[in-house]
Amino acid sequence: MDARRRSVSALPLRRNRDFVLLQSGQLLSTLGNQTSVVAYPLLVLAVTGSPAKAGLVGFAGILPYPLFVLPAGLVADRWDRKRVMIVADVVRAVALGGLVAALVAGDPPFALIFAVAFVDGTMFAFFNIAEVGALRAVVPKEQLPSAAAAEQARLSTVILAGPPLGGFLFGLGRSLPFLVDAISYVFSLVSVIAMRTPFQEQVAAPEGRFRSQVIEGFRWLWGQPFLRGSAVLFAFTNFGGNALYLFLVVAAHDQGLSSTAIGMLIAIYGGLSLVGSLVAPRVLRLLSMRTILVATLWFAVGTGLYLIEPNVWLLIAGIVPLALLNPSLNSAIIGYRVAIVPDRLQGRVNSAARLIAQVGAPLGPLVAGLLLGAFSTRLTCLVTAWFAAIALWATVSPSIRKAPQLTELAEAD
């Protein structure tokens, strides 16, 4: 059998074992994270009653990624990636444990909730970039898009289970979602420690100035027109997507839905994403990367159904096509990028791409919170026009028109 066509299960025993450990550990930690993601705005609304402050906490959780992703990329290339992931898990577990202790004692101050969200988001940035190198270490290059699809399936699974679990646990006790999140990081820590495959080809000592090392990653990325163009597009879509998330929670809360029902509402999107993740490998074989990208962006315009009737269930109905195709888009872009980037630049190039893609993300819940505090949820949903403009931009973009094919990965071996 051609080695290029082996499945992940046909990997050498140690690499296959480590792939399972990586996936299972991150499945549990992402599940825990999703239980607290829905709990953060619910907690702030319960303690302060302010949508604007709920938006600030969302901002605090997302801001660290674009703020620290470049240092995280440099650390992932210059230090032992496994050690970086271990430290990140320990810090996250301790931070969430502190919030749990404060909740058991009574209503925590808003500043503490803000600080824990910020620390959690910071450690995620360092863990996430180091994890890219771990995935490349245990998966052959030509299988990385399929492995990225498996990552999307994991994320979709926990989005399906995490929010309703978080809403249900929050209804039982405000500290429970955050306790589950802290425990999940402990399980992630154990799985990372148990892995034996080296997470990089070599651990190099830092060379040159920080600025020159970071610029090297940006320079490589900027030399790839499609990756550069898609990263810039994602900067705008992530702004809208994060605004939409808080908008959905607040609109559902105003509509009178319980915390459990709000979790179930978000879980519907996760269920659709799971289906999309399962069919992603077939979609990647049938459609080009450009077709997947442009179609996904146009599907986001479905949010406009909420303008017809301000009902969150109608909003969910409008984004069904988006939820089904988005995992294929993420799998294609992430898998292609990780496959073609040299190992010594994995951290810096991926951090550069994600910085560009995430630069607007923290402003999404912040702006949404301010608008929701001043206007009706129906007016705020004019974000649909934002998505339409992005889709039109992608349709006419020269760099997106010349998108590469995933078949090039196997041909390059």
C-alpha positions in Angstrom: 0.0 0.0 0.0 1.2 3.5 -0.9 2.4 5.2 2.4 0.6 8.3 1.3 -2.7 6.6 1.5 -2.4 5.2 5.0 -5.0 6.2 7.6 -4.0 7.7 10.9 -4.6 4.3 12.5 -1.8 2.8 10.3 0.8 5.1 11.8 3.7 3.6 13.7 2.5 2.3 17.1 4.0 5.1 19.2 2.9 7.9 17.0 -0.6 6.4 16.8 -0.8 6.1 20.6 0.4 9.7 21.0 -2.2 10.9 18.4 -4.9 9.3 20.5 -3.5 10.8 23.7 -3.4 14.3 22.1 -6.9 14.0 20.8 -8.4 12.6 24.0 -6.7 15.1 26.2 -7.8 18.0 24.1 -11.3 16.6 23.8 -11.7 16.8 27.6 -10.0 20.2 28.0 -12.1 21.7 25.2 -15.3 20.2 26.7 -14.4 21.8 30.0 -13.6 25.1 28.3 -17.0 25.2 26.6 -18.8 24.6 29.8 -17.3 27.8 31.2 -17.5 29.8 28.0 -21.3 29.9 28.2 -21.0 30.3 32.0 -18.9 33.5 31.9 -21.6 35.8 30.4 -24.3 34.1 32.5 -22.2 34.7 35.6 -21.6 38.4 34.8 -25.3 38.9 34.0 -26.3 37.3 37.3 -23.8 39.3 39.3 -24.0 42.7 37.6 -27.0 42.5 35.2 -24.9 44.4 32.6 -24.6 43.2 29.0 -21.7 45.6 28.5 -19.7 44.0 31.4 -20.5 40.6 29.9 -19.0 41.9 26.7 -15.9 43.0 28.6 -15.4 39.6 30.0 -15.7 38.1 26.5 -13.2 40.7 25.4 -10.8 39.7 28.2 -11.0 36.0 27.2 -10.3 36.6 23.5 -7.9 39.6 23.7 -4.9 37.5 24.9 -4.8 35.5 21.7 -3.9 38.3 19.3 -1.9 40.0 22.2 0.4 37.1 23.0 0.2 34.8 19.9 3.5 36.2 18.5 5.5 35.5 21.7 3.7 32.1 21.8 4.9 31.3 18.3 8.5 32.2 19.1 8.4 30.2 22.4 7.0 27.2 20.5 9.9 27.3 18.0 12.6 28.0 20.5 11.6 26.1 23.6 10.3 22.5 24.2 6.7 22.6 23.0 5.7 19.8 25.4 6.9 21.8 28.3 5.0 24.9 27.1 1.8 22.9 27.0 2.4 21.5 30.5 2.9 24.9 32.0 -0.1 26.3 30.2 -2.4 23.6 31.6 -1.1 24.0 35.1 -1.7 27.8 35.1 -5.2 27.4 33.6 -6.2 24.8 36.2 -5.0 27.0 39.1 -6.7 30.2 37.7 -10.1 28.4 37.3 -9.6 26.8 40.7 -9.2 30.3 42.3 -12.5 31.4 40.6 -14.3 28.3 42.0 -13.0 29.1 45.5 -14.3 32.7 45.2 -17.7 31.5 44.0 -18.0 29.1 46.8 -17.4 32.0 49.2 -20.0 34.2 47.6 -20.4 36.6 44.6 -16.9 37.2 43.2 -15.9 40.8 42.2 -16.2 41.6 38.6 -12.4 42.3 38.4 -11.7 38.7 39.4 -13.9 37.2 36.7 -12.3 39.5 34.2 -8.8 38.5 35.4 -9.4 34.8 35.3 -10.9 35.0 31.8 -7.8 36.9 30.7 -5.4 34.4 32.2 -7.3 31.5 30.7 -7.2 33.1 27.3 -3.5 33.8 27.6 -2.6 30.3 28.5 -4.7 29.1 25.6 -2.7 31.1 23.2 0.6 29.5 24.3 -0.9 26.0 24.4 -2.7 26.3 21.1 0.4 27.3 19.1 2.6 24.6 20.7 -0.2 22.1 19.9 0.2 22.7 16.2 3.8 21.3 16.4 2.5 18.4 18.4 0.0 17.5 15.7 2.5 17.8 12.9 4.9 15.5 14.9 2.3 12.6 15.0 0.6 13.0 11.7 2.2 12.6 8.1 2.1 15.7 6.0 -0.4 14.5 3.4 -2.9 13.5 6.2 -2.8 16.8 8.0 -6.0 18.2 6.4 -7.9 15.0 7.5 -6.3 15.4 10.9 -7.5 19.0 11.0 -10.9 17.7 10.1 -10.7 15.4 13.1 -9.8 18.4 15.2 -12.9 20.2 13.9 -15.0 17.1 14.8 -13.6 17.2 18.3 -14.4 20.9 18.6 -17.9 20.4 17.2 -18.5 17.5 19.6 -17.7 19.6 22.6 -19.6 22.6 21.3 -22.6 20.2 21.1 -22.1 18.9 24.6 -20.3 21.7 26.4 -22.8 24.7 26.4 -25.9 22.7 27.5 -23.7 21.0 30.1 -22.4 24.5 31.2 -25.9 26.0 31.3 -27.2 23.0 33.3 -24.3 23.0 35.7 -24.7 26.8 36.1 -28.3 26.3 37.0 -27.3 23.8 39.8 -24.5 26.0 41.1 -22.5 28.9 39.7 -19.2 27.4 40.5 -19.8 24.0 38.8 -19.0 24.9 35.2 -15.7 26.4 36.2 -14.9 23.4 38.4 -15.4 21.1 35.5 -13.2 23.3 33.3 -10.4 23.2 35.9 -10.6 19.4 36.2 -10.5 19.1 32.4 -7.1 20.9 32.3 -5.8 18.4 34.7 -6.8 15.6 32.3 -5.1 17.5 29.4 -2.0 17.8 31.5 -1.8 14.1 32.1 -2.3 13.2 28.4 0.5 15.6 27.3 2.9 14.2 29.9 2.1 10.7 28.7 3.1 11.4 25.1 6.5 10.2 24.0 6.9 11.5 20.4 9.2 14.6 20.2 7.1 17.6 19.4 9.7 19.2 17.2 12.7 18.1 15.1 15.0 20.0 17.4 14.9 22.5 20.2 17.1 25.4 19.0 18.6 28.1 21.3 17.2 31.6 20.7 19.0 33.4 17.9 18.9 37.1 17.0 16.6 39.7 18.3 12.9 39.0 19.0 11.8 41.3 16.2 13.9 39.7 13.5 12.7 36.2 14.6 9.1 37.3 14.5 9.5 39.0 11.1 10.9 35.8 9.6 7.5 34.1 10.3 5.6 37.1 8.8 7.8 37.2 5.8 7.3 33.5 5.0 3.5 33.9 5.4 3.3 37.1 3.3 5.0 35.2 0.5 2.0 32.9 0.3 -0.8 35.0 -1.4 -3.6 32.6 -0.5 -2.7 32.1 3.1 -2.1 35.8 3.5 -5.5 36.7 1.9 -7.4 34.1 3.9 -5.8 35.3 7.2 -6.9 38.9 6.4 -10.4 37.8 5.6 -10.7 35.8 8.8 -9.8 39.0 10.8 -13.1 40.4 9.7 -15.1 37.2 10.0 -13.9 36.5 13.5 -14.9 40.0 14.6 -18.4 39.3 13.3 -18.5 35.7 14.7 -17.5 36.7 18.2 -20.0 39.6 18.2 -22.7 37.1 17.0 -21.9 34.7 19.9 -22.6 37.3 22.6 -25.5 38.6 20.7 -27.0 35.1 20.7 -26.6 34.7 24.4 -28.1 38.1 25.3 -30.9 37.8 22.8 -31.8 34.4 24.2 -31.6 35.7 27.7 -33.9 38.7 26.8 -36.3 36.2 25.1 -36.7 34.5 28.5 -34.8 31.3 27.8 -33.2 29.5 30.8 -29.5 29.0 31.2 -30.0 25.3 30.2 -32.0 26.3 27.1 -29.3 28.9 26.1 -26.7 26.1 26.3 -28.9 23.9 24.2 -29.3 26.7 21.6 -25.5 26.9 21.2 -25.3 23.2 21.2 -27.4 23.0 18.1 -24.7 24.9 16.2 -22.2 22.4 17.6 -24.3 19.5 16.4 -24.4 21.0 12.9 -20.7 21.6 13.0 -20.1 18.0 14.1 -22.0 16.8 11.0 -20.0 19.2 8.9 -16.8 17.8 10.4 -17.7 14.2 9.7 -18.3 15.0 6.0 -15.4 17.4 5.7 -12.9 14.8 4.3 -15.4 14.1 1.4 -16.0 17.8 0.9 -12.2 18.4 0.7 -12.0 15.8 -2.1 -14.9 17.2 -4.0 -14.5 20.9 -3.8 -11.6 23.3 -4.2 -10.4 25.4 -1.3 -11.6 28.6 -3.1 -15.1 27.2 -3.5 -15.3 26.1 0.1 -14.1 29.5 1.4 -16.3 31.7 -0.8 -19.4 29.5 -0.2 -18.9 29.5 3.6 -18.6 33.3 3.7 -21.8 33.7 1.7 -23.7 31.3 3.9 -22.9 33.7 6.9 -25.4 36.1 5.3 -28.1 33.7 6.6 -28.0 35.6 9.9 -30.3 38.1 8.2 -33.3 35.9 8.9 -33.3 37.4 12.4 -34.2 40.8 10.8 -37.5 39.3 9.6 -38.5 38.1 13.0 -36.4 38.7 16.2 -36.4 35.1 17.4 -33.2 33.3 18.3 -34.5 30.0 16.9 -34.9 31.7 13.5 -31.3 33.0 13.8 -30.1 29.5 14.3 -32.1 28.3 11.3 -30.4 31.0 9.2 -26.9 29.8 9.9 -27.4 26.1 9.3 -25.5 26.1 6.0 -22.7 28.0 7.6 -22.4 25.6 10.5 -22.3 22.6 8.1 -19.6 24.0 5.7 -17.3 25.9 8.1 -15.5 22.8 9.5 -14.4 22.0 5.9 -13.0 25.5 5.5 -11.0 25.4 8.8 -9.7 21.9 7.9 -8.5 23.0 4.5 -6.8 26.2 5.6 -5.2 24.8 8.8 -4.2 21.5 7.3 -2.6 23.1 4.2 -0.8 25.7 6.2 0.7 23.3 8.8 1.7 20.9 6.0 3.7 23.4 3.9 5.4 25.4 6.7 8.9 24.3 7.6 9.2 22.7 11.1 11.6 25.4 12.4 9.0 28.1 11.5 5.8 26.3 12.6 5.3 28.4 15.7 6.1 31.7 14.1 4.2 31.3 10.9 1.1 29.8 12.5 1.2 32.5 15.2 1.5 35.2 12.5 -1.4 33.8 10.6 -3.6 33.5 13.7 -2.6 37.0 14.9 -3.9 38.5 11.7 -7.0 36.3 11.8 -7.8 37.0 15.4 -6.8 40.7 15.6 -10.4 41.8 15.4 -11.9 39.0 17.5 -11.7 40.6 20.9 -13.5 43.7 19.7 -16.5 41.5 18.6 -18.1 40.9 22.1 -16.9 44.3 23.3 -18.7 46.2 20.4 -21.7 43.8 20.6 -22.0 44.4 24.4 -22.0 48.2 23.9 -24.6 48.0 21.1 -26.8 45.6 23.0 -26.7 48.0 26.0 -27.8 50.9 23.8 -30.0 49.4 21.1 -32.3 46.4 20.6 -31.0 43.0 19.6 -32.8 43.3 16.3 -30.9 46.5 15.3 -27.6 44.8 16.3 -28.2 42.0 13.9 -27.4 44.3 11.1 -24.0 42.5 11.4 -25.5 40.6 8.4 -24.3 43.5 6.2 -20.8 43.0 7.6 -20.8 39.3 6.5 -22.1 40.2 3.0 -19.3 42.7 2.4 -16.7 40.1 3.4 -18.2 37.5 1.2 -18.2 39.9 -1.8 -14.6 40.8 -1.1 -13.5 37.1 -1.1 -15.4 36.5 -4.3 -13.4 39.1 -6.2 -10.1 38.8 -4.5 -7.2 37.8 -6.9 -5.3 35.9 -4.1 -8.4 33.8 -3.3 -9.1 33.1 -7.0 -5.6 31.5 -7.3 -6.1 29.3 -4.2 -3.9 26.1 -4.3 -5.2 22.6 -4.4 -4.9 20.1 -1.5 -3.7 17.5 -4.0 -0.4 19.4 -4.1 0.5 18.1 -0.6 0.7 14.4 -1.8 2.5 15.4 -5.0 5.1 17.4 -3.0 6.2 14.3 -1.1 
